[in-house]
């Protein structure tokens, strides 16, 4: 949930089942630090994980956040030991928020979008979250479509729409 949405841990912990619209693949998040309630898209994979949780409580994440955090730290430590990777111990709940911000900025190159997604009032806060990562694989295969049928085939093949140029639709897909 944290990795996919970039919400704060308290925002995720306060979610109730009624905040989820599993049919439309969205979740309504009420910000901890004021601001407007926002609707976020969630994946089918996250929905499948949510379906595995018990629904006999009003909230999907029950109990004490403090206890859950302690349990997370124990599991993180086990994983670091098992995988022989001590850097795993540095992954906190808040790391997922930074990761989401960085990935969204990389994908969109739109810092104002990331600011809105995170619910920041100040662009300076967003800049702290968005790491300037050099992604080696910033190469794309590009295709154009003139018709709806061509556009459909491209999206089915994994291409994403970029823009309209001179009556053509431009699509791209990472190499």
CNS distance restraints for C-alpha pairs under 8 A (distance, minus, plus):
assign (resid   1 and name CA) (resid   5 and name CA) 5.99 0.50 0.50
assign (resid   1 and name CA) (resid   6 and name CA) 7.80 0.50 0.50
assign (resid   1 and name CA) (resid   7 and name CA) 7.95 0.50 0.50
assign (resid   1 and name CA) (resid  12 and name CA) 7.25 0.50 0.50
assign (resid   1 and name CA) (resid  46 and name CA) 6.97 0.50 0.50
assign (resid   2 and name CA) (resid   6 and name CA) 5.21 0.50 0.50
assign (resid   2 and name CA) (resid   7 and name CA) 5.73 0.50 0.50
assign (resid   2 and name CA) (resid   8 and name CA) 7.13 0.50 0.50
assign (resid   2 and name CA) (resid   9 and name CA) 6.90 0.50 0.50
assign (resid   2 and name CA) (resid  12 and name CA) 7.15 0.50 0.50
assign (resid   2 and name CA) (resid  93 and name CA) 7.24 0.50 0.50
assign (resid   2 and name CA) (resid  96 and name CA) 5.81 0.50 0.50
assign (resid   2 and name CA) (resid  97 and name CA) 6.71 0.50 0.50
assign (resid   3 and name CA) (resid  96 and name CA) 4.70 0.50 0.50
assign (resid   3 and name CA) (resid  97 and name CA) 6.59 0.50 0.50
assign (resid   3 and name CA) (resid  99 and name CA) 7.17 0.50 0.50
assign (resid   3 and name CA) (resid 100 and name CA) 6.22 0.50 0.50
assign (resid   4 and name CA) (resid  42 and name CA) 7.16 0.50 0.50
assign (resid   4 and name CA) (resid 100 and name CA) 6.89 0.50 0.50
assign (resid   5 and name CA) (resid  40 and name CA) 6.98 0.50 0.50
assign (resid   5 and name CA) (resid  41 and name CA) 7.81 0.50 0.50
assign (resid   5 and name CA) (resid  42 and name CA) 7.29 0.50 0.50
assign (resid   5 and name CA) (resid  97 and name CA) 7.87 0.50 0.50
assign (resid   5 and name CA) (resid 100 and name CA) 7.07 0.50 0.50
assign (resid   6 and name CA) (resid  96 and name CA) 6.30 0.50 0.50
assign (resid   6 and name CA) (resid  97 and name CA) 4.28 0.50 0.50
assign (resid   6 and name CA) (resid  98 and name CA) 7.51 0.50 0.50
assign (resid   6 and name CA) (resid  99 and name CA) 7.78 0.50 0.50
assign (resid   6 and name CA) (resid 100 and name CA) 5.25 0.50 0.50
assign (resid   6 and name CA) (resid 101 and name CA) 7.05 0.50 0.50
assign (resid   6 and name CA) (resid 117 and name CA) 8.00 0.50 0.50
assign (resid   6 and name CA) (resid 118 and name CA) 6.75 0.50 0.50
assign (resid   7 and name CA) (resid  11 and name CA) 6.16 0.50 0.50
assign (resid   7 and name CA) (resid  12 and name CA) 6.43 0.50 0.50
assign (resid   7 and name CA) (resid  29 and name CA) 7.98 0.50 0.50
assign (resid   7 and name CA) (resid  97 and name CA) 6.39 0.50 0.50
assign (resid   7 and name CA) (resid 118 and name CA) 6.92 0.50 0.50
assign (resid   8 and name CA) (resid  12 and name CA) 6.41 0.50 0.50
assign (resid   8 and name CA) (resid  32 and name CA) 7.80 0.50 0.50
assign (resid   8 and name CA) (resid  94 and name CA) 6.99 0.50 0.50
assign (resid   8 and name CA) (resid  97 and name CA) 6.92 0.50 0.50
assign (resid   9 and name CA) (resid  13 and name CA) 6.02 0.50 0.50
assign (resid   9 and name CA) (resid  93 and name CA) 6.46 0.50 0.50
assign (resid   9 and name CA) (resid  94 and name CA) 7.28 0.50 0.50
assign (resid  10 and name CA) (resid  14 and name CA) 6.03 0.50 0.50
assign (resid  10 and name CA) (resid  32 and name CA) 7.00 0.50 0.50
assign (resid  11 and name CA) (resid  15 and name CA) 6.55 0.50 0.50
assign (resid  11 and name CA) (resid  29 and name CA) 6.71 0.50 0.50
assign (resid  11 and name CA) (resid  30 and name CA) 6.58 0.50 0.50
assign (resid  11 and name CA) (resid  31 and name CA) 6.18 0.50 0.50
assign (resid  11 and name CA) (resid  32 and name CA) 6.03 0.50 0.50
assign (resid  12 and name CA) (resid  29 and name CA) 7.70 0.50 0.50
assign (resid  13 and name CA) (resid  61 and name CA) 5.77 0.50 0.50
assign (resid  13 and name CA) (resid  62 and name CA) 7.66 0.50 0.50
assign (resid  13 and name CA) (resid  65 and name CA) 7.14 0.50 0.50
assign (resid  14 and name CA) (resid  59 and name CA) 7.46 0.50 0.50
assign (resid  14 and name CA) (resid  61 and name CA) 7.79 0.50 0.50
assign (resid  15 and name CA) (resid  19 and name CA) 6.31 0.50 0.50
assign (resid  15 and name CA) (resid  29 and name CA) 7.08 0.50 0.50
assign (resid  15 and name CA) (resid  59 and name CA) 6.21 0.50 0.50
assign (resid  15 and name CA) (resid  60 and name CA) 7.24 0.50 0.50
assign (resid  15 and name CA) (resid  61 and name CA) 7.60 0.50 0.50
assign (resid  16 and name CA) (resid  20 and name CA) 7.46 0.50 0.50
assign (resid  16 and name CA) (resid  58 and name CA) 5.71 0.50 0.50
assign (resid  16 and name CA) (resid  59 and name CA) 4.23 0.50 0.50
assign (resid  16 and name CA) (resid  60 and name CA) 6.39 0.50 0.50
assign (resid  17 and name CA) (resid  55 and name CA) 7.82 0.50 0.50
assign (resid  17 and name CA) (resid  58 and name CA) 5.96 0.50 0.50
assign (resid  17 and name CA) (resid  59 and name CA) 5.49 0.50 0.50
assign (resid  17 and name CA) (resid  60 and name CA) 6.22 0.50 0.50
assign (resid  18 and name CA) (resid  58 and name CA) 7.96 0.50 0.50
assign (resid  19 and name CA) (resid  27 and name CA) 5.57 0.50 0.50
assign (resid  19 and name CA) (resid  28 and name CA) 5.02 0.50 0.50
assign (resid  19 and name CA) (resid  29 and name CA) 7.22 0.50 0.50
assign (resid  20 and name CA) (resid  25 and name CA) 7.75 0.50 0.50
assign (resid  20 and name CA) (resid  26 and name CA) 6.09 0.50 0.50
assign (resid  20 and name CA) (resid  27 and name CA) 4.47 0.50 0.50
assign (resid  20 and name CA) (resid  28 and name CA) 6.48 0.50 0.50
assign (resid  21 and name CA) (resid  25 and name CA) 5.82 0.50 0.50
assign (resid  21 and name CA) (resid  26 and name CA) 5.23 0.50 0.50
assign (resid  21 and name CA) (resid  27 and name CA) 6.04 0.50 0.50
assign (resid  22 and name CA) (resid  26 and name CA) 6.40 0.50 0.50
assign (resid  22 and name CA) (resid  27 and name CA) 7.97 0.50 0.50
assign (resid  22 and name CA) (resid  47 and name CA) 6.53 0.50 0.50
assign (resid  25 and name CA) (resid  41 and name CA) 5.78 0.50 0.50
assign (resid  25 and name CA) (resid  42 and name CA) 5.23 0.50 0.50
assign (resid  25 and name CA) (resid  43 and name CA) 6.52 0.50 0.50
assign (resid  25 and name CA) (resid  44 and name CA) 7.20 0.50 0.50
assign (resid  25 and name CA) (resid  47 and name CA) 7.44 0.50 0.50
assign (resid  26 and name CA) (resid  39 and name CA) 6.32 0.50 0.50
assign (resid  26 and name CA) (resid  40 and name CA) 5.35 0.50 0.50
assign (resid  26 and name CA) (resid  41 and name CA) 4.44 0.50 0.50
assign (resid  26 and name CA) (resid  42 and name CA) 5.39 0.50 0.50
assign (resid  27 and name CA) (resid  39 and name CA) 5.60 0.50 0.50
assign (resid  27 and name CA) (resid  40 and name CA) 5.35 0.50 0.50
assign (resid  27 and name CA) (resid  41 and name CA) 6.58 0.50 0.50
assign (resid  27 and name CA) (resid  42 and name CA) 6.96 0.50 0.50
assign (resid  28 and name CA) (resid  37 and name CA) 6.73 0.50 0.50
assign (resid  28 and name CA) (resid  38 and name CA) 5.67 0.50 0.50
assign (resid  28 and name CA) (resid  39 and name CA) 4.53 0.50 0.50
assign (resid  28 and name CA) (resid  40 and name CA) 6.48 0.50 0.50
assign (resid  29 and name CA) (resid  37 and name CA) 5.62 0.50 0.50
assign (resid  29 and name CA) (resid  38 and name CA) 5.36 0.50 0.50
assign (resid  29 and name CA) (resid  39 and name CA) 6.33 0.50 0.50
assign (resid  29 and name CA) (resid  40 and name CA) 7.49 0.50 0.50
assign (resid  30 and name CA) (resid  36 and name CA) 7.09 0.50 0.50
assign (resid  30 and name CA) (resid  37 and name CA) 4.60 0.50 0.50
assign (resid  30 and name CA) (resid  38 and name CA) 6.71 0.50 0.50
assign (resid  31 and name CA) (resid  35 and name CA) 6.17 0.50 0.50
assign (resid  31 and name CA) (resid  36 and name CA) 6.94 0.50 0.50
assign (resid  31 and name CA) (resid  37 and name CA) 6.28 0.50 0.50
assign (resid  31 and name CA) (resid  38 and name CA) 7.97 0.50 0.50
assign (resid  31 and name CA) (resid 119 and name CA) 7.42 0.50 0.50
assign (resid  35 and name CA) (resid 119 and name CA) 6.98 0.50 0.50
assign (resid  42 and name CA) (resid  46 and name CA) 6.52 0.50 0.50
assign (resid  42 and name CA) (resid  47 and name CA) 7.24 0.50 0.50
assign (resid  43 and name CA) (resid  47 and name CA) 6.34 0.50 0.50
assign (resid  44 and name CA) (resid  48 and name CA) 6.12 0.50 0.50
assign (resid  45 and name CA) (resid  49 and name CA) 6.39 0.50 0.50
assign (resid  46 and name CA) (resid  50 and name CA) 6.18 0.50 0.50
assign (resid  47 and name CA) (resid  51 and name CA) 6.19 0.50 0.50
assign (resid  48 and name CA) (resid  52 and name CA) 6.72 0.50 0.50
assign (resid  49 and name CA) (resid  53 and name CA) 7.14 0.50 0.50
assign (resid  50 and name CA) (resid  60 and name CA) 7.60 0.50 0.50
assign (resid  53 and name CA) (resid  60 and name CA) 6.63 0.50 0.50
assign (resid  54 and name CA) (resid  60 and name CA) 7.18 0.50 0.50
assign (resid  55 and name CA) (resid  59 and name CA) 7.71 0.50 0.50
assign (resid  55 and name CA) (resid  60 and name CA) 6.84 0.50 0.50
assign (resid  57 and name CA) (resid  62 and name CA) 7.71 0.50 0.50
assign (resid  63 and name CA) (resid  67 and name CA) 7.48 0.50 0.50
assign (resid  63 and name CA) (resid  68 and name CA) 7.60 0.50 0.50
assign (resid  64 and name CA) (resid  68 and name CA) 6.29 0.50 0.50
assign (resid  65 and name CA) (resid  69 and name CA) 6.02 0.50 0.50
assign (resid  66 and name CA) (resid  70 and name CA) 6.30 0.50 0.50
assign (resid  67 and name CA) (resid  71 and name CA) 6.27 0.50 0.50
assign (resid  68 and name CA) (resid  72 and name CA) 6.12 0.50 0.50
assign (resid  69 and name CA) (resid  73 and name CA) 6.22 0.50 0.50
assign (resid  70 and name CA) (resid  74 and name CA) 6.39 0.50 0.50
assign (resid  71 and name CA) (resid  75 and name CA) 6.31 0.50 0.50
assign (resid  72 and name CA) (resid  76 and name CA) 5.98 0.50 0.50
assign (resid  73 and name CA) (resid  77 and name CA) 6.11 0.50 0.50
assign (resid  73 and name CA) (resid  89 and name CA) 7.73 0.50 0.50
assign (resid  74 and name CA) (resid  78 and name CA) 6.34 0.50 0.50
assign (resid  75 and name CA) (resid  79 and name CA) 6.15 0.50 0.50
assign (resid  76 and name CA) (resid  80 and name CA) 6.15 0.50 0.50
assign (resid  76 and name CA) (resid  88 and name CA) 6.60 0.50 0.50
assign (resid  76 and name CA) (resid  89 and name CA) 5.95 0.50 0.50
assign (resid  76 and name CA) (resid  91 and name CA) 7.96 0.50 0.50
assign (resid  77 and name CA) (resid  81 and name CA) 6.24 0.50 0.50
assign (resid  77 and name CA) (resid  88 and name CA) 7.54 0.50 0.50
assign (resid  77 and name CA) (resid  89 and name CA) 5.91 0.50 0.50
assign (resid  78 and name CA) (resid  82 and name CA) 6.03 0.50 0.50
assign (resid  79 and name CA) (resid  83 and name CA) 5.90 0.50 0.50
assign (resid  79 and name CA) (resid  88 and name CA) 7.37 0.50 0.50
assign (resid  80 and name CA) (resid  84 and name CA) 5.64 0.50 0.50
assign (resid  80 and name CA) (resid  85 and name CA) 4.89 0.50 0.50
assign (resid  80 and name CA) (resid  86 and name CA) 5.18 0.50 0.50
assign (resid  80 and name CA) (resid  87 and name CA) 7.21 0.50 0.50
assign (resid  80 and name CA) (resid  88 and name CA) 5.29 0.50 0.50
assign (resid  80 and name CA) (resid  89 and name CA) 6.29 0.50 0.50
assign (resid  81 and name CA) (resid  85 and name CA) 6.62 0.50 0.50
assign (resid  81 and name CA) (resid  86 and name CA) 7.02 0.50 0.50
assign (resid  86 and name CA) (resid  90 and name CA) 7.80 0.50 0.50
assign (resid  87 and name CA) (resid  91 and name CA) 7.49 0.50 0.50
assign (resid  91 and name CA) (resid  95 and name CA) 5.71 0.50 0.50
assign (resid  91 and name CA) (resid  96 and name CA) 7.85 0.50 0.50
assign (resid  92 and name CA) (resid  96 and name CA) 7.28 0.50 0.50
assign (resid  93 and name CA) (resid  97 and name CA) 7.55 0.50 0.50
assign (resid  94 and name CA) (resid  98 and name CA) 6.69 0.50 0.50
assign (resid  95 and name CA) (resid  99 and name CA) 6.11 0.50 0.50
assign (resid  96 and name CA) (resid 100 and name CA) 6.11 0.50 0.50
assign (resid  97 and name CA) (resid 101 and name CA) 6.26 0.50 0.50
assign (resid  97 and name CA) (resid 129 and name CA) 7.67 0.50 0.50
assign (resid  98 and name CA) (resid 102 and name CA) 6.16 0.50 0.50
assign (resid  98 and name CA) (resid 129 and name CA) 5.00 0.50 0.50
assign (resid  98 and name CA) (resid 130 and name CA) 6.50 0.50 0.50
assign (resid  98 and name CA) (resid 131 and name CA) 7.66 0.50 0.50
assign (resid  99 and name CA) (resid 103 and name CA) 6.11 0.50 0.50
assign (resid  99 and name CA) (resid 130 and name CA) 7.97 0.50 0.50
assign (resid 100 and name CA) (resid 104 and name CA) 6.02 0.50 0.50
assign (resid 101 and name CA) (resid 105 and name CA) 6.11 0.50 0.50
assign (resid 101 and name CA) (resid 114 and name CA) 6.14 0.50 0.50
assign (resid 101 and name CA) (resid 118 and name CA) 7.46 0.50 0.50
assign (resid 101 and name CA) (resid 126 and name CA) 7.85 0.50 0.50
assign (resid 101 and name CA) (resid 129 and name CA) 6.10 0.50 0.50
assign (resid 101 and name CA) (resid 130 and name CA) 5.33 0.50 0.50
assign (resid 101 and name CA) (resid 131 and name CA) 7.93 0.50 0.50
assign (resid 102 and name CA) (resid 106 and name CA) 6.11 0.50 0.50
assign (resid 102 and name CA) (resid 129 and name CA) 7.02 0.50 0.50
assign (resid 102 and name CA) (resid 130 and name CA) 4.57 0.50 0.50
assign (resid 102 and name CA) (resid 131 and name CA) 5.41 0.50 0.50
assign (resid 102 and name CA) (resid 132 and name CA) 7.34 0.50 0.50
assign (resid 102 and name CA) (resid 133 and name CA) 7.69 0.50 0.50
assign (resid 103 and name CA) (resid 107 and name CA) 6.06 0.50 0.50
assign (resid 104 and name CA) (resid 108 and name CA) 5.97 0.50 0.50
assign (resid 104 and name CA) (resid 109 and name CA) 7.69 0.50 0.50
assign (resid 104 and name CA) (resid 114 and name CA) 6.47 0.50 0.50
assign (resid 105 and name CA) (resid 109 and name CA) 4.84 0.50 0.50
assign (resid 105 and name CA) (resid 110 and name CA) 5.89 0.50 0.50
assign (resid 105 and name CA) (resid 111 and name CA) 6.14 0.50 0.50
assign (resid 105 and name CA) (resid 114 and name CA) 6.33 0.50 0.50
assign (resid 105 and name CA) (resid 130 and name CA) 6.88 0.50 0.50
assign (resid 110 and name CA) (resid 114 and name CA) 6.62 0.50 0.50
assign (resid 111 and name CA) (resid 115 and name CA) 6.11 0.50 0.50
assign (resid 111 and name CA) (resid 123 and name CA) 7.95 0.50 0.50
assign (resid 111 and name CA) (resid 126 and name CA) 7.55 0.50 0.50
assign (resid 111 and name CA) (resid 127 and name CA) 7.93 0.50 0.50
assign (resid 112 and name CA) (resid 116 and name CA) 6.21 0.50 0.50
assign (resid 112 and name CA) (resid 123 and name CA) 7.51 0.50 0.50
assign (resid 113 and name CA) (resid 117 and name CA) 6.10 0.50 0.50
assign (resid 114 and name CA) (resid 118 and name CA) 6.12 0.50 0.50
assign (resid 114 and name CA) (resid 126 and name CA) 7.10 0.50 0.50
assign (resid 115 and name CA) (resid 119 and name CA) 6.03 0.50 0.50
assign (resid 115 and name CA) (resid 120 and name CA) 5.35 0.50 0.50
assign (resid 115 and name CA) (resid 121 and name CA) 7.62 0.50 0.50
assign (resid 115 and name CA) (resid 122 and name CA) 7.68 0.50 0.50
assign (resid 115 and name CA) (resid 123 and name CA) 6.35 0.50 0.50
assign (resid 115 and name CA) (resid 126 and name CA) 5.44 0.50 0.50
assign (resid 116 and name CA) (resid 120 and name CA) 6.36 0.50 0.50
assign (resid 118 and name CA) (resid 126 and name CA) 7.63 0.50 0.50
assign (resid 120 and name CA) (resid 125 and name CA) 6.55 0.50 0.50
assign (resid 120 and name CA) (resid 126 and name CA) 6.56 0.50 0.50
assign (resid 121 and name CA) (resid 125 and name CA) 7.81 0.50 0.50
assign (resid 122 and name CA) (resid 126 and name CA) 6.93 0.50 0.50
assign (resid 123 and name CA) (resid 127 and name CA) 6.22 0.50 0.50
assign (resid 124 and name CA) (resid 128 and name CA) 6.51 0.50 0.50
assign (resid 125 and name CA) (resid 129 and name CA) 6.69 0.50 0.50
assign (resid 126 and name CA) (resid 130 and name CA) 6.18 0.50 0.50
assign (resid 127 and name CA) (resid 131 and name CA) 7.58 0.50 0.50
assign (resid 137 and name CA) (resid 174 and name CA) 7.50 0.50 0.50
assign (resid 137 and name CA) (resid 175 and name CA) 7.46 0.50 0.50
assign (resid 138 and name CA) (resid 174 and name CA) 7.20 0.50 0.50
assign (resid 139 and name CA) (resid 174 and name CA) 5.94 0.50 0.50
assign (resid 139 and name CA) (resid 175 and name CA) 5.88 0.50 0.50
assign (resid 140 and name CA) (resid 172 and name CA) 5.98 0.50 0.50
assign (resid 140 and name CA) (resid 173 and name CA) 5.31 0.50 0.50
assign (resid 140 and name CA) (resid 174 and name CA) 4.29 0.50 0.50
assign (resid 140 and name CA) (resid 175 and name CA) 5.07 0.50 0.50
assign (resid 141 and name CA) (resid 172 and name CA) 5.56 0.50 0.50
assign (resid 141 and name CA) (resid 173 and name CA) 5.30 0.50 0.50
assign (resid 141 and name CA) (resid 174 and name CA) 6.17 0.50 0.50
assign (resid 141 and name CA) (resid 175 and name CA) 5.85 0.50 0.50
assign (resid 142 and name CA) (resid 170 and name CA) 7.12 0.50 0.50
assign (resid 142 and name CA) (resid 171 and name CA) 5.66 0.50 0.50
assign (resid 142 and name CA) (resid 172 and name CA) 4.39 0.50 0.50
assign (resid 142 and name CA) (resid 173 and name CA) 6.59 0.50 0.50
assign (resid 143 and name CA) (resid 154 and name CA) 7.82 0.50 0.50
assign (resid 143 and name CA) (resid 170 and name CA) 6.04 0.50 0.50
assign (resid 143 and name CA) (resid 171 and name CA) 5.25 0.50 0.50
assign (resid 143 and name CA) (resid 172 and name CA) 6.30 0.50 0.50
assign (resid 144 and name CA) (resid 151 and name CA) 7.89 0.50 0.50
assign (resid 144 and name CA) (resid 168 and name CA) 6.21 0.50 0.50
assign (resid 144 and name CA) (resid 169 and name CA) 5.49 0.50 0.50
assign (resid 144 and name CA) (resid 170 and name CA) 4.69 0.50 0.50
assign (resid 144 and name CA) (resid 171 and name CA) 6.00 0.50 0.50
assign (resid 145 and name CA) (resid 150 and name CA) 5.22 0.50 0.50
assign (resid 145 and name CA) (resid 151 and name CA) 5.29 0.50 0.50
assign (resid 145 and name CA) (resid 154 and name CA) 7.98 0.50 0.50
assign (resid 145 and name CA) (resid 168 and name CA) 5.74 0.50 0.50
assign (resid 145 and name CA) (resid 169 and name CA) 5.16 0.50 0.50
assign (resid 145 and name CA) (resid 170 and name CA) 6.67 0.50 0.50
assign (resid 145 and name CA) (resid 171 and name CA) 7.80 0.50 0.50
assign (resid 146 and name CA) (resid 150 and name CA) 6.65 0.50 0.50
assign (resid 146 and name CA) (resid 151 and name CA) 7.45 0.50 0.50
assign (resid 146 and name CA) (resid 167 and name CA) 7.10 0.50 0.50
assign (resid 146 and name CA) (resid 168 and name CA) 5.19 0.50 0.50
assign (resid 146 and name CA) (resid 169 and name CA) 6.52 0.50 0.50
assign (resid 147 and name CA) (resid 151 and name CA) 6.31 0.50 0.50
assign (resid 148 and name CA) (resid 152 and name CA) 6.02 0.50 0.50
assign (resid 149 and name CA) (resid 153 and name CA) 6.28 0.50 0.50
assign (resid 150 and name CA) (resid 154 and name CA) 6.30 0.50 0.50
assign (resid 151 and name CA) (resid 155 and name CA) 6.28 0.50 0.50
assign (resid 151 and name CA) (resid 169 and name CA) 7.55 0.50 0.50
assign (resid 152 and name CA) (resid 156 and name CA) 6.15 0.50 0.50
assign (resid 153 and name CA) (resid 157 and name CA) 6.20 0.50 0.50
assign (resid 154 and name CA) (resid 158 and name CA) 6.54 0.50 0.50
assign (resid 154 and name CA) (resid 159 and name CA) 5.34 0.50 0.50
assign (resid 154 and name CA) (resid 160 and name CA) 7.75 0.50 0.50
assign (resid 154 and name CA) (resid 171 and name CA) 7.42 0.50 0.50
assign (resid 155 and name CA) (resid 159 and name CA) 4.77 0.50 0.50
assign (resid 155 and name CA) (resid 160 and name CA) 6.01 0.50 0.50
assign (resid 155 and name CA) (resid 161 and name CA) 7.67 0.50 0.50
assign (resid 158 and name CA) (resid 173 and name CA) 6.54 0.50 0.50
assign (resid 159 and name CA) (resid 171 and name CA) 5.75 0.50 0.50
assign (resid 159 and name CA) (resid 172 and name CA) 5.12 0.50 0.50
assign (resid 159 and name CA) (resid 173 and name CA) 4.68 0.50 0.50
assign (resid 160 and name CA) (resid 171 and name CA) 5.26 0.50 0.50
assign (resid 160 and name CA) (resid 172 and name CA) 5.40 0.50 0.50
assign (resid 160 and name CA) (resid 173 and name CA) 6.30 0.50 0.50
assign (resid 161 and name CA) (resid 169 and name CA) 7.25 0.50 0.50
assign (resid 161 and name CA) (resid 170 and name CA) 6.13 0.50 0.50
assign (resid 161 and name CA) (resid 171 and name CA) 4.45 0.50 0.50
assign (resid 161 and name CA) (resid 172 and name CA) 6.65 0.50 0.50
assign (resid 162 and name CA) (resid 169 and name CA) 7.49 0.50 0.50
assign (resid 162 and name CA) (resid 170 and name CA) 5.45 0.50 0.50
assign (resid 162 and name CA) (resid 171 and name CA) 5.29 0.50 0.50
assign (resid 162 and name CA) (resid 172 and name CA) 6.81 0.50 0.50
assign (resid 163 and name CA) (resid 169 and name CA) 5.90 0.50 0.50
assign (resid 163 and name CA) (resid 170 and name CA) 5.38 0.50 0.50
assign (resid 163 and name CA) (resid 171 and name CA) 7.43 0.50 0.50
assign (resid 164 and name CA) (resid 168 and name CA) 5.60 0.50 0.50
assign (resid 164 and name CA) (resid 169 and name CA) 4.54 0.50 0.50
assign (resid 164 and name CA) (resid 170 and name CA) 6.09 0.50 0.50
assign (resid 165 and name CA) (resid 169 and name CA) 6.28 0.50 0.50
assign (resid 165 and name CA) (resid 170 and name CA) 7.07 0.50 0.50
